[in-house]
């Protein structure tokens, strides 16, 4: 019998083998690289929690308890989330100097890196609102008019129509929103600090929060005109006219009384 000749390989066979090898290599990379990245992220998060616990023990545990369970001097932090920590510590309200009806804003004690570590530790105690990203709180492209409508319906009762703040009951007050960063405005709506109600995304979606932030930053901006002179809390021409009427008329009455009194005294003498 005629001996069968060896089967010749197709010219593209080597190329196919090379592509398969590359695909296998890519598949291995895809399989292992994400795991490595996830492991690195987990390690960094664990380190942040560990450092945050140290900061918490020194600056927070005396009021909020060693495990964040709360004491008679401070509420529980279980479930408040990282957003609450970033707001309270990032505005200087915490650590508090002394208990009272309301903790005021003051100079910040911790750096942002330390605040992030504290937030990571408190967030590990229980799920809660997460610190927002810049994309979430940026007022760029938001609807200012819609934000004004939302602000007047949900916020003006306490913060005044332009966020100038106002008095509440029993020594409490709604602070001024002038100069507050967009991130802290967003976090305040998320978490409802102190006397303020919270507005989670289920109640007030992210876009509406951005609209409100855009409105607050616009009406409190340096370029915003005040045609009436003194803004008087931004209540408008009615309040300004009332102010002018009361004090203007009162001044005229006072001057008339003074003139009459001195005229009568001059006649007697």
VOBA-577728 format. One record per residue (C-alpha): x, y, z; residue in one letter. Coordinates in Angstrom, 1 decimal. Layout:
N
+--------+--------+--------+----+
:      X :      Y :      Z : aa :
+--------+--------+--------+----+
:      X :      Y :      Z :  a :
...
+--------+--------+--------+----+
//
This chain:
269
+--------+--------+--------+----+
:      X :      Y :      Z : aa :
+--------+--------+--------+----+
:    0.0 :    0.0 :    0.0 :  x :
:    1.0 :    3.5 :   -0.7 :  x :
:    2.2 :    5.1 :    2.5 :  x :
:    0.0 :    8.0 :    3.5 :  x :
:    1.9 :   11.3 :    3.6 :  x :
:    1.8 :   13.4 :    6.7 :  x :
:   -1.1 :   15.8 :    6.9 :  x :
:    0.1 :   19.3 :    6.1 :  x :
:   -0.8 :   22.2 :    8.5 :  x :
:   -2.9 :   25.1 :    7.3 :  x :
:   -0.8 :   28.3 :    6.9 :  x :
:   -3.1 :   30.1 :    9.4 :  x :
:   -2.9 :   27.4 :   12.0 :  x :
:    0.0 :   29.1 :   13.8 :  x :
:   -1.9 :   32.4 :   13.9 :  x :
:   -5.0 :   30.6 :   15.4 :  x :
:   -2.8 :   29.0 :   18.1 :  x :
:   -1.3 :   32.3 :   18.9 :  x :
:   -4.7 :   34.0 :   19.2 :  x :
:   -5.9 :   31.2 :   21.5 :  x :
:   -2.9 :   31.6 :   23.7 :  x :
:   -3.4 :   35.3 :   24.0 :  x :
:   -7.1 :   34.8 :   24.7 :  x :
:   -6.2 :   32.3 :   27.4 :  x :
:   -3.7 :   34.8 :   28.9 :  x :
:   -6.3 :   37.5 :   28.8 :  x :
:   -8.9 :   35.3 :   30.5 :  x :
:   -6.4 :   34.5 :   33.2 :  x :
:   -5.7 :   38.2 :   33.7 :  x :
:   -9.4 :   39.0 :   33.8 :  x :
:   -9.9 :   36.2 :   36.3 :  x :
:   -7.1 :   37.2 :   38.7 :  x :
:   -6.6 :   41.0 :   38.2 :  x :
:  -10.0 :   42.1 :   39.6 :  x :
:   -9.4 :   39.8 :   42.6 :  x :
:   -6.1 :   41.5 :   43.2 :  x :
:   -7.7 :   44.9 :   43.0 :  x :
:  -10.6 :   43.9 :   45.2 :  x :
:   -8.1 :   42.5 :   47.7 :  x :
:   -6.1 :   45.8 :   47.7 :  x :
:   -9.3 :   47.8 :   48.2 :  x :
:  -10.3 :   45.6 :   51.1 :  x :
:   -6.9 :   46.0 :   52.7 :  x :
:   -7.0 :   49.8 :   52.3 :  x :
:  -10.5 :   49.9 :   53.8 :  x :
:   -9.5 :   47.7 :   56.7 :  x :
:   -6.5 :   50.0 :   57.4 :  x :
:   -8.8 :   53.1 :   57.3 :  x :
:  -11.2 :   51.4 :   59.7 :  x :
:   -8.4 :   50.5 :   62.1 :  x :
:   -6.9 :   54.1 :   62.0 :  x :
:  -10.4 :   55.5 :   62.4 :  x :
:  -11.1 :   53.4 :   65.5 :  x :
:   -7.9 :   54.9 :   67.1 :  x :
:   -9.2 :   58.4 :   66.4 :  x :
:  -12.6 :   57.5 :   67.6 :  x :
:  -11.3 :   56.1 :   70.9 :  x :
:   -9.5 :   59.3 :   71.7 :  x :
:  -12.0 :   61.9 :   70.5 :  x :
:  -15.5 :   60.3 :   70.5 :  x :
:  -15.8 :   57.3 :   72.7 :  x :
:  -16.2 :   59.4 :   75.9 :  x :
:  -19.6 :   60.6 :   74.7 :  x :
:  -20.7 :   58.0 :   72.1 :  x :
:  -19.5 :   54.8 :   73.9 :  x :
:  -16.5 :   52.6 :   73.1 :  x :
:  -18.5 :   50.8 :   70.4 :  x :
:  -20.6 :   53.6 :   69.2 :  x :
:  -23.6 :   52.4 :   71.2 :  x :
:  -24.2 :   55.8 :   72.7 :  x :
:  -24.3 :   57.1 :   76.3 :  x :
:  -26.3 :   59.6 :   78.3 :  x :
:  -23.9 :   62.3 :   76.8 :  x :
:  -24.2 :   61.3 :   73.2 :  x :
:  -26.5 :   59.3 :   70.8 :  x :
:  -25.7 :   56.0 :   69.2 :  x :
:  -23.7 :   56.1 :   66.0 :  x :
:  -24.7 :   52.7 :   64.8 :  x :
:  -26.3 :   53.1 :   61.4 :  x :
:  -25.6 :   56.9 :   61.0 :  x :
:  -23.3 :   56.2 :   58.1 :  x :
:  -20.2 :   57.9 :   56.8 :  x :
:  -22.1 :   60.9 :   55.5 :  x :
:  -23.2 :   62.0 :   59.0 :  x :
:  -19.6 :   61.8 :   60.2 :  x :
:  -18.3 :   63.7 :   57.2 :  x :
:  -20.8 :   66.4 :   57.9 :  x :
:  -20.6 :   66.7 :   61.7 :  x :
:  -16.8 :   66.5 :   61.9 :  x :
:  -16.2 :   68.3 :   58.6 :  x :
:  -18.1 :   71.4 :   59.8 :  x :
:  -16.5 :   71.4 :   63.2 :  x :
:  -19.6 :   70.5 :   65.1 :  x :
:  -18.0 :   67.4 :   66.4 :  x :
:  -16.2 :   66.8 :   68.7 :  x :
:  -18.6 :   69.0 :   70.7 :  x :
:  -17.2 :   71.5 :   73.2 :  x :
:  -20.1 :   71.1 :   75.6 :  x :
:  -23.6 :   69.7 :   75.5 :  x :
:  -26.5 :   72.1 :   74.8 :  x :
:  -29.7 :   72.6 :   72.9 :  x :
:  -27.7 :   72.7 :   69.6 :  x :
:  -24.1 :   72.1 :   68.7 :  x :
:  -22.7 :   75.1 :   66.8 :  x :
:  -20.4 :   75.1 :   63.8 :  x :
:  -16.8 :   75.8 :   64.7 :  x :
:  -13.2 :   75.4 :   63.3 :  x :
:  -12.5 :   71.9 :   62.1 :  x :
:  -10.3 :   69.8 :   64.3 :  x :
:   -9.4 :   66.9 :   62.0 :  x :
:   -7.8 :   66.8 :   58.5 :  x :
:   -9.9 :   65.4 :   55.7 :  x :
:   -7.9 :   62.2 :   55.7 :  x :
:   -8.6 :   61.7 :   59.4 :  x :
:  -12.3 :   62.5 :   58.8 :  x :
:  -12.4 :   59.8 :   56.1 :  x :
:  -10.9 :   57.3 :   58.5 :  x :
:  -13.4 :   58.2 :   61.3 :  x :
:  -16.2 :   57.9 :   58.7 :  x :
:  -14.9 :   54.5 :   57.6 :  x :
:  -14.9 :   53.2 :   61.2 :  x :
:  -18.4 :   54.5 :   62.1 :  x :
:  -19.8 :   53.1 :   58.8 :  x :
:  -18.4 :   49.7 :   59.8 :  x :
:  -20.7 :   49.8 :   62.9 :  x :
:  -23.8 :   49.6 :   60.7 :  x :
:  -25.1 :   50.5 :   57.3 :  x :
:  -26.2 :   54.2 :   56.8 :  x :
:  -26.0 :   57.1 :   54.3 :  x :
:  -22.7 :   57.0 :   52.3 :  x :
:  -20.6 :   60.1 :   51.8 :  x :
:  -21.7 :   61.5 :   48.4 :  x :
:  -19.4 :   61.8 :   45.3 :  x :
:  -18.7 :   65.2 :   43.7 :  x :
:  -21.0 :   64.1 :   40.8 :  x :
:  -23.9 :   63.7 :   43.2 :  x :
:  -23.7 :   67.1 :   44.9 :  x :
:  -22.3 :   69.3 :   42.1 :  x :
:  -24.7 :   72.1 :   41.2 :  x :
:  -23.4 :   72.2 :   37.6 :  x :
:  -26.3 :   72.1 :   35.2 :  x :
:  -29.0 :   71.9 :   37.9 :  x :
:  -32.4 :   73.6 :   37.7 :  x :
:  -32.1 :   76.7 :   39.9 :  x :
:  -35.8 :   77.7 :   39.5 :  x :
:  -36.9 :   74.2 :   40.5 :  x :
:  -34.5 :   74.2 :   43.4 :  x :
:  -36.1 :   77.5 :   44.6 :  x :
:  -39.5 :   75.9 :   44.5 :  x :
:  -38.3 :   72.8 :   46.4 :  x :
:  -36.4 :   75.0 :   49.0 :  x :
:  -39.5 :   77.2 :   49.7 :  x :
:  -41.7 :   74.1 :   50.1 :  x :
:  -39.3 :   72.1 :   52.3 :  x :
:  -36.7 :   74.3 :   53.9 :  x :
:  -37.8 :   78.0 :   54.1 :  x :
:  -39.9 :   77.4 :   57.1 :  x :
:  -36.8 :   77.1 :   59.2 :  x :
:  -33.9 :   78.4 :   57.1 :  x :
:  -35.7 :   81.5 :   55.7 :  x :
:  -36.4 :   82.0 :   52.0 :  x :
:  -32.7 :   82.5 :   51.1 :  x :
:  -31.1 :   80.3 :   53.7 :  x :
:  -30.3 :   83.1 :   56.1 :  x :
:  -31.3 :   80.9 :   59.1 :  x :
:  -33.8 :   81.4 :   61.8 :  x :
:  -34.7 :   80.8 :   65.5 :  x :
:  -36.5 :   77.7 :   66.6 :  x :
:  -37.9 :   76.6 :   70.0 :  x :
:  -36.0 :   75.9 :   73.3 :  x :
:  -32.7 :   77.5 :   72.3 :  x :
:  -32.5 :   75.7 :   68.9 :  x :
:  -32.0 :   77.4 :   65.6 :  x :
:  -31.7 :   76.7 :   61.9 :  x :
:  -28.2 :   77.8 :   60.9 :  x :
:  -27.4 :   80.1 :   58.0 :  x :
:  -26.6 :   78.2 :   54.7 :  x :
:  -24.3 :   81.0 :   53.4 :  x :
:  -20.8 :   79.7 :   52.7 :  x :
:  -21.8 :   76.0 :   53.3 :  x :
:  -20.1 :   73.7 :   50.8 :  x :
:  -22.3 :   71.8 :   48.3 :  x :
:  -21.1 :   68.5 :   49.8 :  x :
:  -22.2 :   69.5 :   53.3 :  x :
:  -25.5 :   70.7 :   52.0 :  x :
:  -26.1 :   67.4 :   50.4 :  x :
:  -25.0 :   65.4 :   53.5 :  x :
:  -27.3 :   67.6 :   55.7 :  x :
:  -30.3 :   66.6 :   53.5 :  x :
:  -29.2 :   63.0 :   53.5 :  x :
:  -28.7 :   62.7 :   57.3 :  x :
:  -30.9 :   65.3 :   58.9 :  x :
:  -28.5 :   66.6 :   61.5 :  x :
:  -29.8 :   67.7 :   64.9 :  x :
:  -33.2 :   69.3 :   64.5 :  x :
:  -33.4 :   68.9 :   60.8 :  x :
:  -35.5 :   66.1 :   59.2 :  x :
:  -33.7 :   63.8 :   56.8 :  x :
:  -34.5 :   63.7 :   53.1 :  x :
:  -33.3 :   60.3 :   51.7 :  x :
:  -33.3 :   59.6 :   48.0 :  x :
:  -36.7 :   57.8 :   48.4 :  x :
:  -38.2 :   61.1 :   49.6 :  x :
:  -36.0 :   63.6 :   47.7 :  x :
:  -34.1 :   62.2 :   44.7 :  x :
:  -30.5 :   63.1 :   44.0 :  x :
:  -31.5 :   65.5 :   41.2 :  x :
:  -33.8 :   67.5 :   43.5 :  x :
:  -31.0 :   67.8 :   46.1 :  x :
:  -28.7 :   69.2 :   43.4 :  x :
:  -31.4 :   71.7 :   42.3 :  x :
:  -31.7 :   72.9 :   45.9 :  x :
:  -27.9 :   73.2 :   46.3 :  x :
:  -27.8 :   75.2 :   43.0 :  x :
:  -30.5 :   77.6 :   44.3 :  x :
:  -28.8 :   78.1 :   47.7 :  x :
:  -25.5 :   78.8 :   46.1 :  x :
:  -27.0 :   81.2 :   43.6 :  x :
:  -29.1 :   83.4 :   46.1 :  x :
:  -26.1 :   83.6 :   48.5 :  x :
:  -23.6 :   84.3 :   45.8 :  x :
:  -21.6 :   87.5 :   45.8 :  x :
:  -22.9 :   88.4 :   42.4 :  x :
:  -26.6 :   88.2 :   43.4 :  x :
:  -28.0 :   91.7 :   43.5 :  x :
:  -30.1 :   93.1 :   46.3 :  x :
:  -32.1 :   96.0 :   44.8 :  x :
:  -33.7 :   96.9 :   48.0 :  x :
:  -30.5 :   97.6 :   49.8 :  x :
:  -30.5 :   95.6 :   53.0 :  x :
:  -31.6 :   92.1 :   52.2 :  x :
:  -33.5 :   91.6 :   55.6 :  x :
:  -33.3 :   87.8 :   55.1 :  x :
:  -34.4 :   88.0 :   51.5 :  x :
:  -38.0 :   88.2 :   52.4 :  x :
:  -38.6 :   90.8 :   49.6 :  x :
:  -40.0 :   94.3 :   49.2 :  x :
:  -43.0 :   93.7 :   51.6 :  x :
:  -40.7 :   93.2 :   54.6 :  x :
:  -38.4 :   96.0 :   53.5 :  x :
:  -41.3 :   98.4 :   53.1 :  x :
:  -42.7 :   97.4 :   56.5 :  x :
:  -39.3 :   98.0 :   58.0 :  x :
:  -39.1 :  101.4 :   56.5 :  x :
:  -42.6 :  102.3 :   57.5 :  x :
:  -42.3 :  101.3 :   61.1 :  x :
:  -38.8 :  102.8 :   61.7 :  x :
:  -39.3 :  105.8 :   59.4 :  x :
:  -42.7 :  106.7 :   60.9 :  x :
:  -41.4 :  105.9 :   64.4 :  x :
:  -38.5 :  108.3 :   63.9 :  x :
:  -40.8 :  111.1 :   62.6 :  x :
:  -43.1 :  110.7 :   65.7 :  x :
:  -40.0 :  110.8 :   68.0 :  x :
:  -38.7 :  113.9 :   66.3 :  x :
:  -42.2 :  115.6 :   66.5 :  x :
:  -42.5 :  114.8 :   70.2 :  x :
:  -39.0 :  116.2 :   70.8 :  x :
:  -39.7 :  119.4 :   68.9 :  x :
:  -43.1 :  119.9 :   70.7 :  x :
:  -41.5 :  119.3 :   74.1 :  x :
:  -38.7 :  121.8 :   73.5 :  x :
:  -41.1 :  124.3 :   71.9 :  x :
:  -43.3 :  124.2 :   75.0 :  x :
:  -40.3 :  124.6 :   77.3 :  x :
:  -39.1 :  127.6 :   75.3 :  x :
:  -42.5 :  129.3 :   75.6 :  x :
:  -42.5 :  128.8 :   79.4 :  x :
:  -39.1 :  130.3 :   79.8 :  x :
+--------+--------+--------+----+
//
